[in-house]
Amino acid sequence: MPAATEVIAARSMNALYVWLDLGFLAVFVAVLLSTRRYQALLAGLAGGLVYFGVDYGVFYLALGTRVVEGASPFWFLLWLSLSYGLTNIAWIWLWLDRDRRAPEWSLFIVSGWFAVALLSTRFGGGTSSISIVRGTADYHGVMALFLFVGYGYLCVRNIRISDAAARAPLLWILAIGILVQFSWEAVLALTGIRNQSFHTLLVNSLLETNMGLPYLYLIHRAVTRRWDERLVRRR
């Protein structure tokens, strides 16, 4: 039996949800390409592959905390990881860019998530059901350590730097990390995909994506110093 404080992240969906989401991802990629947000696209694809390595390799194979019913674990988790990895990391990258169209990107992504979830609920009743569960007792402590190390480094760095312009915008980074995951979790909960749990919503929003934001900020800073969004090397 899981500990009382363990966060159990569960989702139930039908096969139509997967196909609709693949269509949304194709449109999202097309818009990124057509607007030449190449860095954001590559960051999103890389993030999806990292998520897959963690979700399938660590959670499913190594720890056994990820359970998939109604679909092939490999292919389903590959889609799932690329889905939220691509959208979340690309979205974060655009906010770190301080993209002038960041509000439009945000509305596009969140409304797309809502549309996919609600359309699948309305029209996907005749398709196969898929359910997934992920326990967190074995690794949320490790995630919290990553969170502390990342933000701790940025805090110490800011304390040691006298030039205010050179300091990391900690509140900005924190807001991005929390709000991106919160948006994802809220859509899943409101549309009935995610199990209804305020505890899960709160903990995941504060921890799961947010723990990577300090590291992603540093990667973004290093990359954008050398290349612009269209992958042209800066002089």
N, C-alpha and C positions, 0 to 999 in steps of 0.2 A: 504494500500500500504506500503511495507517495506521501512524503511529509506534508504537514498541513500548510507549510509556506511554499511548497513547490508550485510553480506556474505550469499549468497544462495547456499548451497551445494546440487546439483541435480545430479542424475545418471539415466541412461536408459540402460537396458540390456535385454537379453532374458533368458528363463528358462535354456537353455543349459549352460549358464555361471555359473549358480548355481551348476549344476551337475558336470561340469568340475572342478570347484573350490573345491567341496567336494572331488573329486578324488585327486587333488593336496594336499589338507590338509591331506588326508589319507597317501599319500607318505611322506609328511613332518613329520608327527607324527612317521611313521615307521623309518625314518632316524634318528630322535632324539632318539628313543628307541634303535635302533641298535648301535648307537654311545654312548649310555649311558649319554646323556645330559638330565638327569631326572629333574634337577632343572629348566632348561629352559622350558621343556615341561609343568611342573606343573605351572610355572609362566605364561606361555601362556594361559593355560586353565583357570587359575584364572582371568587373564586379560580379557579373552573373556566373562566370566560371569559378571565381573564388567561392561564391556561395555554394555552388554545386559541389566543389571539393569538400567543403565543410559539412554540408547537409547530407550528401550521400556517403562520402568517405569517412567522416567522423561520426555524425549523429546516427546514420543508418548502419554502416558496416562495423565501425569500431565500438561504439557505445551501445548500439541497439535501442536508442531512445526515440528514434523516428520509426513510426509504423505507418505503412501505406496499405490500404485495402481497396480493391476494385480496379487496380491499374498496375502496370509494371513499375516497380520502385525506381529502376534506373531512368526510364524515359520520363516518368512523371516528375521525378525530382529534378531532372535536367530541365524540363519545361518550367517548373516552378521556380527554380533558381534563376534561370535566365529572365523569367517574367519580372519578378520583383527586383532582381539584381540590376537588370537593364534599366528599368524605369526609375528605381530609387537612386542608384548611383549617378545616372545621367542627370536626374533632377537635382541632386545635391551639387553636382559639378556646375550646373548652370547657375545655381544660387551662389556658389563660391566665386564664379566668374562675375558676379553682380550683373548678370545679364539684364539688359533693359527690358526684356520681354519675360522676365521670370514670373510675374503674376499670370501671364497668359499660359506659359508652360505649366504652371501649377494647376490652373483650372482645367487645362486640356487633359492632364494626367488623372486628376481626381475624378473628373466627370467621366472619363473613359473607364476607370475602375467601376464606378457606379453603374454605367450602362452595361458593361459585361456581366456584372453580378445580377442585376435585375432582369436583364433579357434572358439569361440562362435560367433564372428561377421561373420566369413566365412561360418559356417555350421549351425548356429542356427536360420536362418531366418524363418523357419517353426514352431518354438516354440513360446509360448506365450511371450508377452512383459511385462516387469516390470519396473516401474518408481518410484523413490523415491525423495523426496525433504525435506530439513531440513533448516528452517530459524534459524538465530543465534542471533537476536537482544535481545532476552530475557536472554541469558546466556553467551555471549562472555565476557562481563564485569566480570562476576563471574570467568570465566576461567582465565582471566588476573590477577585477584586477587590471585588465586591459584598459578599462575606462579610467581608472585612477592613474595608471602610468601615463596614458596619453594626455589627459588634462593636467596631471601634475607636472609633466614636462613643460607644457605651454605656460602654466602658471609661473613656474620657476624662471622660465625664459623671459616672461614679461616683467617679472620682478627685477631681473638683472639688467634689463635694457632701459636706458634712460630716455631714448628717443621714442616718444609716444607713437609716432607714425610707423615705427618698425615692429610694434607689438602685435601679437595675434589678437584678432577681434573675438575674444572669448564668448561674449554674449551672443554674437552673431553665429558663431560655430555651434554653440549649445542650442540655440533656437532652431537652426537647420536640423541638427541631429534628432531633436525631440519631435519637431512638427512633421517631418517626413514620415517617420515611423508611426506617429500618432494618426496621420491621415490614412495610411494603409490599414492600420488596425481598426480605425473607426469605420471605414467603408466595409471591411469584412464583418464587423459586428452588426452594423446597422442593416446590412442586407442578408443577415442570417447565415453567412458562410462560416464565420468564426463563432465558437461557443461564447455565450454572453457572460463576460466576467470583467468587472471593473479592475480587479487585481491584475489580470493578464494585460488589459489595455494599458494600465499605468506602468507596470514593470517593464513591459516590452518597449513602450514609448521612451522611457528614461534610459534603457540599457542597450537594447539589441542593435539598433543602427547607430545610436549615439556613441557607443564605445569606439566606433571606427572613425568618427569625425576628426579627432585631432590628427590621426595618421593620414587621412584623406586630405585634410587641409595642407599638411606638409608636402604630400605628393603633388597636390594641385599647385602649390607655391613653386616647387622645383620645376615642374613641367612648364608652367606658364611663363616662367622666366626665360625659357629657351625657345618655346614655340608659341605661336598665337593659336587661336581657336581653329583656324584653317590649316594647321600643321605647317605653317611657314616659319622657318627658323628666324628668330629675332636677331637683328644685327647689334 
